[in-house]
Amino acid sequence: MRQQHRVQNKFKIWLQRFFGLLAILLMAVFWLILGARPALAQENTVNYTLTQLRDRDFSGQNLSGASFAGADLRRCNFNHANLQGTILTKATFVKADLSGANLSGALMDRVNFESSDLSNAIVTNVIATSTHFVDTDITGADFSEAILDRYQVSLMCDRAKGINPVTGVATRESLFCD
């Protein structure tokens, strides 16, 4: 009887291992079928988190995927810079030049753009909650699919004008101004 019980236990353990291996193989097959790719870090990603970068010139640079979280970027020049997918959380861009910059897909919550130049910038598909655009030049900026605070949008609509030269979208249209 004891022998039979041992055989049953060994068979249960073998069955558990078999089904575990089968589950792993099935997941691998589904992974291959669905074309999943492992997440890899970008090679050109730069981390400027919590840095003092006042008065720097980043004009025309490819800074996609970089992190400027909490950085002090007062009076910096980002004219026509590629800032796609950047992290700008809690950054300070007071009096910065972001004219013609591509900020699409950026995470820019709690950012201060006071007195900055965002003219002709592409600010699409961004999350910009609690972000301030006081006295910011937004002429020709495209805010399509941006998540913005209603109050900021109402203030921006008072001065929204122009058409983005790259996307062809009017600023007022992208902000859903009346």
FENUR-V712999 format. One line per field, one symbol per residue. psi: psi as a letter, one per 40 degrees, with the letter a starting at -180 (. if undefined). burial: + if it has 24 or more other C-alpha atoms within 12 Angstrom, else -. A space follows every 10 residues. Layout:
psi->???
burial->???
This chain:
psi->dddddddddd dddddddddd dddddddddd dddefiiihi iidehihfhf ihfifihehe ihfheihfhe ihfhfihfhf ihfheihehf ihfhfihfhe iheheihfif ihfhfihfhe ihfifihfif ihfhfhhehe ihfheihihd ddddddddeh iihheddehi ddddefi.
burial->---------- ---------- ---------- ---------- ---------- --+----+-- --++++++++ ++++++++++ ++++++++++ ++++++++++ ++++++++++ ++++-+++++ +++++++++- ++++-+++++ ++++-+++-- -++--++-++ ++++----++ +++++---
